[in-house]
Amino acid sequence: MKTIAKLAIFVSLLLCAALVPAIVHAQGPITSGIGPSIRTNIGFSYTQQQVPSAASVPLYGLDAGATVDATRRLGLTLDFGYARASNVFGSGYHSDMMTYLAGPVFYPVTKRSMQVYVHLLAGAARVTGATPTGDGQYVRGYANEFAWAGGGGIEIHSSSSSAVRFGGDYLHTSYFDPTVTLHGQGNLRAVVSFVYFLGRDSRRPH
């Protein structure tokens, strides 16, 4: 948890640095329209959770976040996700995954009506589940461990202040295997989100 707290403080400092405007001297000219582009997003997610030593489990849920774009090509994004499945493997138990991640985002293609993005995120994930042991029993509990995600997608603008995002990630988390040992999970996640621009969109050509 100390690592998570340090990550949260670091991300908060980066956001404050991006959002605090530069000091303008009284004798200097005032320029309008200068500042970071700020976006919020919320949508639906599908995660193919890989249970250690067992088959995969489909999880459905929500994904939300915010992005501060320092330039047309580079920004910082925060991402929060929650997905869940009921009665996994017919056990009567549920499985869920809550992720809280942050990291840089890069825009290799930027046009007036669309952008392609690539991001690399790190943080933590709280995972619960029911891992089969092979004798009719299940390993239960939760693991709150380091997690990371890498992926990208495309944003298609529906207006000057909104867009629709289609994205996908490889999401690495951890959970218990049948020997009650923490084991890495390589999950695939797909997200469809509505994006709303709170500030000037610095990525779009003018």
MIVEXFI-303042 format. One record per atom (N, C-alpha, C): residue in one letter; atom name; x, y, z. Coordinates in nm, 2 decimals. Layout:
N
code/site/c1/c2/c3
A/CA/X/Y/Z .
...
END
This chain:
206
code/site/c1/c2/c3
M/N/0.08/-0.12/0.00 .
M/CA/0.00/0.00/0.00 .
M/C/0.09/0.13/0.00 .
K/N/0.21/0.12/0.05 .
K/CA/0.30/0.24/0.05 .
K/C/0.33/0.27/-0.09 .
T/N/0.35/0.17/-0.18 .
T/CA/0.38/0.20/-0.32 .
T/C/0.27/0.27/-0.39 .
I/N/0.15/0.23/-0.35 .
I/CA/0.03/0.29/-0.41 .
I/C/0.01/0.43/-0.37 .
A/N/0.04/0.45/-0.24 .
A/CA/0.03/0.59/-0.19 .
A/C/0.13/0.68/-0.25 .
K/N/0.25/0.63/-0.27 .
K/CA/0.35/0.72/-0.34 .
K/C/0.32/0.75/-0.48 .
L/N/0.26/0.65/-0.55 .
L/CA/0.22/0.67/-0.69 .
L/C/0.11/0.77/-0.70 .
A/N/0.01/0.77/-0.60 .
A/CA/-0.10/0.86/-0.60 .
A/C/-0.05/1.00/-0.58 .
I/N/0.05/1.02/-0.49 .
I/CA/0.11/1.15/-0.46 .
I/C/0.18/1.20/-0.58 .
F/N/0.26/1.12/-0.65 .
F/CA/0.34/1.16/-0.77 .
F/C/0.24/1.20/-0.88 .
V/N/0.14/1.13/-0.90 .
V/CA/0.04/1.16/-1.01 .
V/C/-0.03/1.29/-0.98 .
S/N/-0.06/1.31/-0.85 .
S/CA/-0.13/1.44/-0.81 .
S/C/-0.04/1.56/-0.83 .
L/N/0.09/1.54/-0.80 .
L/CA/0.19/1.65/-0.83 .
L/C/0.20/1.68/-0.97 .
L/N/0.20/1.58/-1.06 .
L/CA/0.20/1.60/-1.20 .
L/C/0.08/1.68/-1.25 .
L/N/-0.04/1.64/-1.20 .
L/CA/-0.16/1.70/-1.25 .
L/C/-0.16/1.85/-1.20 .
C/N/-0.12/1.88/-1.08 .
C/CA/-0.11/2.01/-1.03 .
C/C/-0.02/2.10/-1.11 .
A/N/0.10/2.04/-1.15 .
A/CA/0.19/2.12/-1.23 .
A/C/0.13/2.15/-1.37 .
A/N/0.05/2.05/-1.42 .
A/CA/-0.01/2.07/-1.56 .
A/C/-0.12/2.17/-1.55 .
L/N/-0.20/2.18/-1.44 .
L/CA/-0.32/2.26/-1.43 .
L/C/-0.29/2.40/-1.38 .
V/N/-0.18/2.42/-1.31 .
V/CA/-0.15/2.56/-1.26 .
V/C/-0.10/2.65/-1.37 .
P/N/-0.17/2.76/-1.40 .
P/CA/-0.13/2.85/-1.51 .
P/C/0.00/2.92/-1.48 .
A/N/0.07/2.95/-1.58 .
A/CA/0.20/3.02/-1.57 .
A/C/0.17/3.17/-1.53 .
I/N/0.27/3.23/-1.45 .
I/CA/0.25/3.37/-1.41 .
I/C/0.27/3.46/-1.53 .
V/N/0.17/3.56/-1.54 .
V/CA/0.18/3.66/-1.65 .
V/C/0.21/3.79/-1.59 .
H/N/0.32/3.85/-1.64 .
H/CA/0.36/3.98/-1.60 .
H/C/0.27/4.09/-1.65 .
A/N/0.25/4.20/-1.57 .
A/CA/0.15/4.30/-1.60 .
A/C/0.18/4.37/-1.73 .
Q/N/0.32/4.38/-1.77 .
Q/CA/0.35/4.45/-1.89 .
Q/C/0.35/4.36/-2.01 .
G/N/0.33/4.23/-2.00 .
G/CA/0.34/4.14/-2.11 .
G/C/0.20/4.12/-2.17 .
P/N/0.19/4.08/-2.30 .
P/CA/0.07/4.06/-2.37 .
P/C/-0.01/3.94/-2.31 .
I/N/-0.14/3.95/-2.31 .
I/CA/-0.22/3.84/-2.26 .
I/C/-0.26/3.76/-2.39 .
T/N/-0.23/3.63/-2.38 .
T/CA/-0.27/3.54/-2.49 .
T/C/-0.38/3.45/-2.45 .
S/N/-0.48/3.45/-2.53 .
S/CA/-0.60/3.36/-2.50 .
S/C/-0.58/3.22/-2.56 .
G/N/-0.65/3.12/-2.51 .
G/CA/-0.65/2.99/-2.57 .
G/C/-0.53/2.91/-2.54 .
I/N/-0.44/2.95/-2.44 .
I/CA/-0.32/2.87/-2.41 .
I/C/-0.35/2.79/-2.28 .
G/N/-0.32/2.67/-2.29 .
G/CA/-0.34/2.58/-2.17 .
G/C/-0.36/2.44/-2.21 .
P/N/-0.36/2.35/-2.11 .
P/CA/-0.37/2.21/-2.15 .
P/C/-0.51/2.17/-2.19 .
S/N/-0.52/2.07/-2.27 .
S/CA/-0.65/2.01/-2.30 .
S/C/-0.69/1.91/-2.19 .
I/N/-0.81/1.92/-2.13 .
I/CA/-0.85/1.84/-2.03 .
I/C/-0.97/1.76/-2.07 .
R/N/-0.97/1.63/-2.06 .
R/CA/-1.08/1.55/-2.10 .
R/C/-1.12/1.45/-1.99 .
T/N/-1.25/1.42/-1.98 .
T/CA/-1.30/1.32/-1.90 .
T/C/-1.37/1.21/-1.98 .
N/N/-1.37/1.09/-1.93 .
N/CA/-1.43/0.98/-2.01 .
N/C/-1.50/0.88/-1.92 .
I/N/-1.60/0.82/-1.97 .
I/CA/-1.67/0.71/-1.90 .
I/C/-1.74/0.62/-2.00 .
G/N/-1.73/0.49/-1.97 .
G/CA/-1.79/0.40/-2.06 .
G/C/-1.79/0.26/-2.01 .
F/N/-1.81/0.16/-2.10 .
F/CA/-1.83/0.02/-2.06 .
F/C/-1.71/-0.06/-2.09 .
S/N/-1.68/-0.16/-2.01 .
S/CA/-1.56/-0.24/-2.04 .
S/C/-1.59/-0.39/-2.04 .
Y/N/-1.51/-0.46/-2.11 .
Y/CA/-1.51/-0.61/-2.11 .
Y/C/-1.37/-0.66/-2.09 .
T/N/-1.36/-0.74/-1.99 .
T/CA/-1.22/-0.79/-1.95 .
T/C/-1.22/-0.94/-1.96 .
Q/N/-1.13/-1.00/-2.03 .
Q/CA/-1.11/-1.15/-2.03 .
Q/C/-1.01/-1.18/-1.93 .
Q/N/-1.06/-1.22/-1.81 .
Q/CA/-0.97/-1.24/-1.69 .
Q/C/-0.91/-1.38/-1.70 .
Q/N/-0.78/-1.39/-1.70 .
Q/CA/-0.71/-1.52/-1.70 .
Q/C/-0.69/-1.57/-1.56 .
V/N/-0.77/-1.67/-1.51 .
V/CA/-0.75/-1.72/-1.38 .
V/C/-0.64/-1.82/-1.38 .
P/N/-0.54/-1.81/-1.28 .
P/CA/-0.43/-1.90/-1.28 .
P/C/-0.47/-2.04/-1.28 .
S/N/-0.41/-2.12/-1.37 .
S/CA/-0.43/-2.26/-1.37 .
S/C/-0.57/-2.30/-1.40 .
A/N/-0.65/-2.21/-1.47 .
A/CA/-0.79/-2.24/-1.50 .
A/C/-0.83/-2.16/-1.63 .
A/N/-0.95/-2.18/-1.67 .
A/CA/-1.00/-2.11/-1.79 .
A/C/-1.02/-1.96/-1.76 .
S/N/-1.04/-1.89/-1.87 .
S/CA/-1.06/-1.74/-1.85 .
S/C/-1.21/-1.72/-1.81 .
V/N/-1.23/-1.60/-1.75 .
V/CA/-1.36/-1.56/-1.70 .
V/C/-1.39/-1.42/-1.76 .
P/N/-1.51/-1.40/-1.83 .
P/CA/-1.55/-1.27/-1.88 .
P/C/-1.60/-1.18/-1.78 .
L/N/-1.55/-1.06/-1.76 .
L/CA/-1.60/-0.96/-1.67 .
L/C/-1.65/-0.85/-1.74 .
Y/N/-1.76/-0.79/-1.69 .
Y/CA/-1.83/-0.67/-1.75 .
Y/C/-1.84/-0.56/-1.65 .
G/N/-1.81/-0.44/-1.69 .
G/CA/-1.82/-0.33/-1.59 .
G/C/-1.80/-0.19/-1.66 .
L/N/-1.75/-0.10/-1.58 .
L/CA/-1.74/0.04/-1.62 .
L/C/-1.59/0.08/-1.61 .
D/N/-1.56/0.18/-1.69 .
D/CA/-1.43/0.24/-1.69 .
D/C/-1.45/0.39/-1.70 .
A/N/-1.37/0.47/-1.62 .
A/CA/-1.37/0.61/-1.62 .
A/C/-1.24/0.67/-1.60 .
G/N/-1.22/0.79/-1.64 .
G/CA/-1.09/0.85/-1.62 .
G/C/-1.08/1.00/-1.67 .
A/N/-0.96/1.05/-1.66 .
A/CA/-0.94/1.19/-1.71 .
A/C/-0.80/1.20/-1.77 .
T/N/-0.78/1.29/-1.86 .
T/CA/-0.65/1.31/-1.93 .
T/C/-0.62/1.45/-1.94 .
V/N/-0.50/1.49/-1.91 .
V/CA/-0.44/1.62/-1.93 .
V/C/-0.34/1.61/-2.04 .
D/N/-0.37/1.68/-2.15 .
D/CA/-0.27/1.68/-2.27 .
D/C/-0.19/1.80/-2.26 .
A/N/-0.06/1.78/-2.24 .
A/CA/0.04/1.90/-2.23 .
A/C/0.07/1.95/-2.37 .
T/N/0.07/1.86/-2.47 .
T/CA/0.09/1.91/-2.61 .
T/C/0.00/1.83/-2.70 .
R/N/0.01/1.85/-2.83 .
R/CA/-0.07/1.78/-2.93 .
R/C/-0.04/1.63/-2.93 .
R/N/0.09/1.59/-2.89 .
R/CA/0.14/1.46/-2.90 .
R/C/0.15/1.38/-2.77 .
L/N/0.14/1.45/-2.65 .
L/CA/0.17/1.39/-2.53 .
L/C/0.08/1.43/-2.42 .
G/N/0.04/1.34/-2.33 .
G/CA/-0.04/1.38/-2.22 .
G/C/-0.03/1.28/-2.10 .
L/N/-0.10/1.30/-2.00 .
L/CA/-0.10/1.22/-1.88 .
L/C/-0.24/1.18/-1.85 .
T/N/-0.27/1.05/-1.83 .
T/CA/-0.40/1.00/-1.81 .
T/C/-0.42/0.92/-1.68 .
L/N/-0.53/0.93/-1.62 .
L/CA/-0.57/0.86/-1.50 .
L/C/-0.69/0.77/-1.54 .
D/N/-0.68/0.64/-1.49 .
D/CA/-0.79/0.55/-1.53 .
D/C/-0.83/0.47/-1.41 .
F/N/-0.97/0.45/-1.40 .
F/CA/-1.03/0.37/-1.29 .
F/C/-1.13/0.28/-1.36 .
G/N/-1.12/0.15/-1.33 .
G/CA/-1.21/0.05/-1.38 .
G/C/-1.26/-0.05/-1.28 .
Y/N/-1.38/-0.09/-1.30 .
Y/CA/-1.44/-0.20/-1.22 .
Y/C/-1.52/-0.29/-1.31 .
A/N/-1.49/-0.42/-1.30 .
A/CA/-1.57/-0.52/-1.37 .
A/C/-1.59/-0.65/-1.29 .
R/N/-1.70/-0.72/-1.32 .
R/CA/-1.74/-0.83/-1.23 .
R/C/-1.81/-0.94/-1.31 .
A/N/-1.80/-1.06/-1.25 .
A/CA/-1.87/-1.18/-1.31 .
A/C/-1.93/-1.25/-1.19 .
S/N/-2.05/-1.31/-1.21 .
S/CA/-2.11/-1.39/-1.10 .
S/C/-2.10/-1.54/-1.13 .
N/N/-2.10/-1.61/-1.02 .
N/CA/-2.10/-1.76/-1.03 .
N/C/-2.00/-1.82/-1.12 .
V/N/-1.87/-1.78/-1.10 .
V/CA/-1.76/-1.82/-1.18 .
V/C/-1.74/-1.97/-1.17 .
F/N/-1.72/-2.04/-1.28 .
F/CA/-1.70/-2.18/-1.28 .
F/C/-1.81/-2.26/-1.21 .
G/N/-1.93/-2.20/-1.20 .
G/CA/-2.04/-2.27/-1.13 .
G/C/-2.02/-2.29/-0.99 .
S/N/-1.93/-2.20/-0.93 .
S/CA/-1.90/-2.22/-0.79 .
S/C/-1.99/-2.15/-0.69 .
G/N/-2.08/-2.06/-0.75 .
G/CA/-2.16/-1.98/-0.66 .
G/C/-2.09/-1.85/-0.61 .
Y/N/-1.96/-1.84/-0.64 .
Y/CA/-1.89/-1.72/-0.60 .
Y/C/-1.87/-1.63/-0.72 .
H/N/-1.84/-1.50/-0.68 .
H/CA/-1.82/-1.40/-0.79 .
H/C/-1.67/-1.37/-0.80 .
S/N/-1.64/-1.31/-0.91 .
S/CA/-1.50/-1.26/-0.93 .
S/C/-1.51/-1.11/-0.98 .
D/N/-1.43/-1.03/-0.93 .
D/CA/-1.43/-0.89/-0.97 .
D/C/-1.29/-0.83/-0.98 .
M/N/-1.27/-0.72/-1.05 .
M/CA/-1.14/-0.66/-1.06 .
M/C/-1.16/-0.51/-1.06 .
M/N/-1.09/-0.44/-0.97 .
M/CA/-1.09/-0.30/-0.96 .
M/C/-0.95/-0.25/-0.99 .
T/N/-0.94/-0.16/-1.09 .
T/CA/-0.80/-0.11/-1.13 .
T/C/-0.80/0.04/-1.11 .
Y/N/-0.68/0.09/-1.07 .
Y/CA/-0.66/0.23/-1.06 .
Y/C/-0.52/0.26/-1.11 .
L/N/-0.51/0.32/-1.23 .
L/CA/-0.38/0.33/-1.30 .
L/C/-0.36/0.47/-1.35 .
A/N/-0.23/0.50/-1.38 .
A/CA/-0.20/0.63/-1.44 .
A/C/-0.07/0.62/-1.52 .
G/N/-0.06/0.71/-1.62 .
G/CA/0.06/0.70/-1.70 .
G/C/0.05/0.79/-1.82 .
P/N/0.16/0.79/-1.90 .
P/CA/0.16/0.88/-2.02 .
P/C/0.08/0.82/-2.14 .
V/N/0.03/0.91/-2.22 .
V/CA/-0.04/0.88/-2.34 .
V/C/0.02/0.95/-2.46 .
F/N/0.04/0.89/-2.57 .
F/CA/0.10/0.94/-2.69 .
F/C/0.00/0.93/-2.81 .
Y/N/0.00/1.04/-2.89 .
Y/CA/-0.09/1.05/-3.01 .
Y/C/-0.01/1.04/-3.13 .
P/N/0.01/0.93/-3.19 .
P/CA/0.09/0.92/-3.32 .
P/C/0.02/0.98/-3.44 .
V/N/-0.11/0.97/-3.44 .
V/CA/-0.19/1.03/-3.55 .
V/C/-0.30/1.12/-3.49 .
T/N/-0.30/1.25/-3.54 .
T/CA/-0.39/1.35/-3.50 .
T/C/-0.45/1.42/-3.62 .
K/N/-0.58/1.41/-3.63 .
K/CA/-0.65/1.48/-3.74 .
K/C/-0.77/1.55/-3.68 .
R/N/-0.83/1.63/-3.76 .
R/CA/-0.94/1.71/-3.71 .
R/C/-1.06/1.63/-3.66 .
S/N/-1.09/1.52/-3.72 .
S/CA/-1.21/1.44/-3.68 .
S/C/-1.17/1.31/-3.60 .
M/N/-1.04/1.28/-3.58 .
M/CA/-1.01/1.16/-3.51 .
M/C/-0.86/1.17/-3.46 .
Q/N/-0.83/1.09/-3.35 .
Q/CA/-0.70/1.07/-3.30 .
Q/C/-0.67/0.93/-3.27 .
V/N/-0.55/0.88/-3.29 .
V/CA/-0.51/0.75/-3.25 .
V/C/-0.42/0.77/-3.13 .
Y/N/-0.44/0.69/-3.02 .
Y/CA/-0.36/0.71/-2.90 .
Y/C/-0.30/0.57/-2.86 .
V/N/-0.19/0.59/-2.79 .
V/CA/-0.12/0.47/-2.73 .
V/C/-0.08/0.51/-2.59 .
H/N/-0.11/0.42/-2.49 .
H/CA/-0.07/0.46/-2.35 .
H/C/-0.01/0.34/-2.28 .
L/N/0.07/0.38/-2.18 .
L/CA/0.13/0.28/-2.09 .
L/C/0.10/0.32/-1.94 .
L/N/0.02/0.24/-1.87 .
L/CA/-0.03/0.28/-1.74 .
L/C/0.02/0.18/-1.63 .
A/N/0.04/0.24/-1.51 .
A/CA/0.08/0.16/-1.40 .
A/C/0.01/0.20/-1.27 .
G/N/-0.01/0.11/-1.18 .
G/CA/-0.08/0.14/-1.06 .
G/C/-0.10/0.01/-0.98 .
A/N/-0.23/-0.02/-0.95 .
A/CA/-0.26/-0.14/-0.87 .
A/C/-0.40/-0.19/-0.91 .
A/N/-0.42/-0.31/-0.88 .
A/CA/-0.55/-0.38/-0.90 .
A/C/-0.59/-0.46/-0.78 .
R/N/-0.72/-0.45/-0.74 .
R/CA/-0.77/-0.53/-0.64 .
R/C/-0.86/-0.64/-0.70 .
V/N/-0.82/-0.76/-0.69 .
V/CA/-0.88/-0.88/-0.76 .
V/C/-0.94/-0.97/-0.66 .
T/N/-1.06/-1.02/-0.68 .
T/CA/-1.12/-1.13/-0.61 .
T/C/-1.16/-1.24/-0.71 .
G/N/-1.18/-1.36/-0.66 .
G/CA/-1.21/-1.46/-0.75 .
G/C/-1.23/-1.60/-0.68 .
A/N/-1.24/-1.70/-0.76 .
A/CA/-1.25/-1.84/-0.71 .
A/C/-1.17/-1.93/-0.80 .
T/N/-1.05/-1.96/-0.76 .
T/CA/-0.96/-2.04/-0.84 .
T/C/-0.98/-2.19/-0.80 .
P/N/-1.02/-2.27/-0.90 .
P/CA/-1.04/-2.42/-0.88 .
P/C/-0.91/-2.48/-0.83 .
T/N/-0.92/-2.57/-0.73 .
T/CA/-0.81/-2.64/-0.68 .
T/C/-0.80/-2.78/-0.74 .
G/N/-0.90/-2.83/-0.81 .
G/CA/-0.90/-2.96/-0.87 .
G/C/-0.97/-3.07/-0.79 .
D/N/-1.00/-3.04/-0.67 .
D/CA/-1.07/-3.14/-0.58 .
D/C/-1.21/-3.09/-0.54 .
G/N/-1.27/-3.00/-0.63 .
G/CA/-1.40/-2.95/-0.60 .
G/C/-1.40/-2.83/-0.51 .
Q/N/-1.28/-2.78/-0.46 .
Q/CA/-1.27/-2.67/-0.38 .
Q/C/-1.22/-2.55/-0.46 .
Y/N/-1.23/-2.43/-0.39 .
Y/CA/-1.19/-2.31/-0.46 .
Y/C/-1.11/-2.22/-0.36 .
V/N/-1.01/-2.16/-0.42 .
V/CA/-0.93/-2.06/-0.34 .
V/C/-1.00/-1.93/-0.35 .
R/N/-1.03/-1.87/-0.23 .
R/CA/-1.11/-1.75/-0.23 .
R/C/-1.02/-1.64/-0.16 .
G/N/-1.06/-1.52/-0.17 .
G/CA/-0.99/-1.41/-0.11 .
G/C/-0.97/-1.29/-0.20 .
Y/N/-0.88/-1.20/-0.17 .
Y/CA/-0.85/-1.09/-0.26 .
Y/C/-0.70/-1.05/-0.26 .
A/N/-0.66/-1.00/-0.37 .
A/CA/-0.52/-0.95/-0.38 .
A/C/-0.52/-0.81/-0.43 .
N/N/-0.45/-0.72/-0.36 .
N/CA/-0.44/-0.58/-0.40 .
N/C/-0.29/-0.56/-0.43 .
E/N/-0.25/-0.57/-0.56 .
E/CA/-0.11/-0.58/-0.60 .
E/C/-0.09/-0.48/-0.71 .
F/N/0.04/-0.46/-0.74 .
F/CA/0.09/-0.38/-0.85 .
F/C/0.03/-0.43/-0.98 .
A/N/-0.01/-0.34/-1.07 .
A/CA/-0.07/-0.38/-1.20 .
A/C/-0.03/-0.28/-1.30 .
W/N/-0.03/-0.32/-1.43 .
W/CA/0.00/-0.23/-1.54 .
W/C/-0.08/-0.27/-1.66 .
A/N/-0.09/-0.17/-1.75 .
A/CA/-0.16/-0.19/-1.88 .
A/C/-0.10/-0.12/-1.99 .
G/N/-0.10/-0.18/-2.11 .
G/CA/-0.05/-0.12/-2.23 .
G/C/-0.14/-0.14/-2.34 .
G/N/-0.17/-0.04/-2.42 .
G/CA/-0.26/-0.05/-2.53 .
G/C/-0.28/0.08/-2.60 .
G/N/-0.40/0.08/-2.67 .
G/CA/-0.43/0.21/-2.74 .
G/C/-0.57/0.19/-2.80 .
G/N/-0.59/0.29/-2.90 .
G/CA/-0.72/0.29/-2.96 .
G/C/-0.74/0.41/-3.05 .
I/N/-0.87/0.44/-3.07 .
I/CA/-0.90/0.56/-3.16 .
I/C/-1.01/0.64/-3.10 .
E/N/-1.01/0.77/-3.11 .
E/CA/-1.12/0.86/-3.07 .
E/C/-1.17/0.92/-3.19 .
I/N/-1.30/0.92/-3.21 .
I/CA/-1.37/0.98/-3.32 .
I/C/-1.46/1.09/-3.27 .
H/N/-1.44/1.21/-3.32 .
H/CA/-1.51/1.33/-3.27 .
H/C/-1.65/1.33/-3.32 .
S/N/-1.74/1.35/-3.23 .
S/CA/-1.88/1.36/-3.27 .
S/C/-1.92/1.51/-3.27 .
S/N/-1.84/1.60/-3.20 .
S/CA/-1.87/1.74/-3.20 .
S/C/-1.73/1.81/-3.15 .
S/N/-1.73/1.94/-3.14 .
S/CA/-1.61/2.01/-3.10 .
S/C/-1.58/1.98/-2.95 .
S/N/-1.67/1.93/-2.87 .
S/CA/-1.65/1.91/-2.73 .
S/C/-1.67/1.76/-2.69 .
S/N/-1.69/1.67/-2.78 .
S/CA/-1.72/1.53/-2.74 .
S/C/-1.66/1.44/-2.85 .
A/N/-1.64/1.31/-2.80 .
A/CA/-1.59/1.21/-2.89 .
A/C/-1.63/1.07/-2.84 .
V/N/-1.61/0.97/-2.92 .
V/CA/-1.64/0.83/-2.88 .
V/C/-1.51/0.76/-2.89 .
R/N/-1.47/0.69/-2.79 .
R/CA/-1.34/0.62/-2.79 .
R/C/-1.36/0.47/-2.79 .
F/N/-1.28/0.40/-2.88 .
F/CA/-1.27/0.25/-2.89 .
F/C/-1.13/0.21/-2.85 .
G/N/-1.11/0.14/-2.75 .
G/CA/-0.98/0.10/-2.71 .
G/C/-0.96/-0.04/-2.66 .
G/N/-0.84/-0.08/-2.65 .
G/CA/-0.81/-0.22/-2.60 .
G/C/-0.67/-0.22/-2.53 .
D/N/-0.66/-0.30/-2.43 .
D/CA/-0.54/-0.31/-2.35 .
D/C/-0.50/-0.45/-2.31 .
Y/N/-0.37/-0.47/-2.29 .
Y/CA/-0.32/-0.59/-2.22 .
Y/C/-0.31/-0.55/-2.08 .
L/N/-0.38/-0.61/-1.99 .
L/CA/-0.38/-0.57/-1.84 .
L/C/-0.32/-0.68/-1.76 .
H/N/-0.21/-0.65/-1.69 .
H/CA/-0.15/-0.75/-1.61 .
H/C/-0.18/-0.72/-1.46 .
T/N/-0.24/-0.82/-1.39 .
T/CA/-0.27/-0.82/-1.25 .
T/C/-0.22/-0.95/-1.18 .
S/N/-0.26/-0.97/-1.06 .
S/CA/-0.21/-1.08/-0.99 .
S/C/-0.33/-1.14/-0.90 .
Y/N/-0.33/-1.28/-0.89 .
Y/CA/-0.43/-1.34/-0.81 .
Y/C/-0.37/-1.48/-0.77 .
F/N/-0.44/-1.55/-0.68 .
F/CA/-0.39/-1.68/-0.62 .
F/C/-0.41/-1.79/-0.72 .
D/N/-0.31/-1.88/-0.73 .
D/CA/-0.32/-2.00/-0.80 .
D/C/-0.37/-2.11/-0.71 .
P/N/-0.39/-2.24/-0.75 .
P/CA/-0.44/-2.34/-0.67 .
P/C/-0.36/-2.37/-0.54 .
T/N/-0.23/-2.33/-0.54 .
T/CA/-0.15/-2.35/-0.42 .
T/C/-0.15/-2.23/-0.33 .
V/N/-0.24/-2.14/-0.35 .
V/CA/-0.26/-2.02/-0.27 .
V/C/-0.13/-1.93/-0.28 .
T/N/-0.07/-1.93/-0.40 .
T/CA/0.05/-1.85/-0.43 .
T/C/0.01/-1.74/-0.53 .
L/N/0.05/-1.62/-0.51 .
L/CA/0.02/-1.51/-0.60 .
L/C/0.08/-1.54/-0.73 .
H/N/0.00/-1.53/-0.84 .
H/CA/0.05/-1.56/-0.97 .
H/C/0.00/-1.45/-1.07 .
G/N/0.08/-1.42/-1.17 .
G/CA/0.04/-1.31/-1.26 .
G/C/-0.08/-1.35/-1.35 .
Q/N/-0.16/-1.25/-1.38 .
Q/CA/-0.27/-1.27/-1.48 .
Q/C/-0.25/-1.18/-1.60 .
G/N/-0.26/-1.24/-1.72 .
G/CA/-0.25/-1.16/-1.84 .
G/C/-0.39/-1.15/-1.90 .
N/N/-0.45/-1.04/-1.87 .
N/CA/-0.59/-1.01/-1.91 .
N/C/-0.60/-0.92/-2.03 .
L/N/-0.71/-0.95/-2.11 .
L/CA/-0.73/-0.86/-2.22 .
L/C/-0.86/-0.78/-2.19 .
R/N/-0.85/-0.65/-2.22 .
R/CA/-0.96/-0.56/-2.19 .
R/C/-1.00/-0.47/-2.31 .
A/N/-1.13/-0.46/-2.33 .
A/CA/-1.18/-0.37/-2.44 .
A/C/-1.27/-0.27/-2.37 .
V/N/-1.27/-0.14/-2.42 .
V/CA/-1.34/-0.04/-2.36 .
V/C/-1.41/0.05/-2.47 .
V/N/-1.53/0.08/-2.45 .
V/CA/-1.60/0.18/-2.54 .
V/C/-1.65/0.30/-2.44 .
S/N/-1.60/0.42/-2.47 .
S/CA/-1.63/0.53/-2.38 .
S/C/-1.68/0.65/-2.46 .
F/N/-1.75/0.74/-2.38 .
F/CA/-1.79/0.87/-2.42 .
F/C/-1.69/0.97/-2.36 .
V/N/-1.63/1.06/-2.44 .
V/CA/-1.53/1.15/-2.40 .
V/C/-1.58/1.29/-2.41 .
Y/N/-1.56/1.37/-2.31 .
Y/CA/-1.60/1.51/-2.31 .
Y/C/-1.48/1.60/-2.28 .
F/N/-1.46/1.70/-2.36 .
F/CA/-1.35/1.80/-2.35 .
F/C/-1.39/1.91/-2.26 .
L/N/-1.31/1.93/-2.15 .
L/CA/-1.34/2.04/-2.06 .
L/C/-1.26/2.16/-2.10 .
G/N/-1.15/2.15/-2.17 .
G/CA/-1.07/2.27/-2.21 .
G/C/-1.04/2.26/-2.36 .
R/N/-0.95/2.35/-2.40 .
R/CA/-0.91/2.36/-2.54 .
R/C/-0.84/2.22/-2.58 .
D/N/-0.88/2.17/-2.69 .
D/CA/-0.83/2.04/-2.74 .
D/C/-0.70/2.07/-2.82 .
S/N/-0.59/2.06/-2.75 .
S/CA/-0.46/2.10/-2.81 .
S/C/-0.41/2.00/-2.91 .
R/N/-0.47/1.89/-2.92 .
R/CA/-0.43/1.78/-3.02 .
R/C/-0.48/1.81/-3.16 .
R/N/-0.60/1.88/-3.17 .
R/CA/-0.66/1.89/-3.30 .
R/C/-0.60/2.01/-3.38 .
P/N/-0.58/1.99/-3.51 .
P/CA/-0.52/2.10/-3.59 .
P/C/-0.62/2.21/-3.60 .
H/N/-0.58/2.34/-3.61 .
H/CA/-0.66/2.45/-3.61 .
H/C/-0.64/2.52/-3.75 .
END
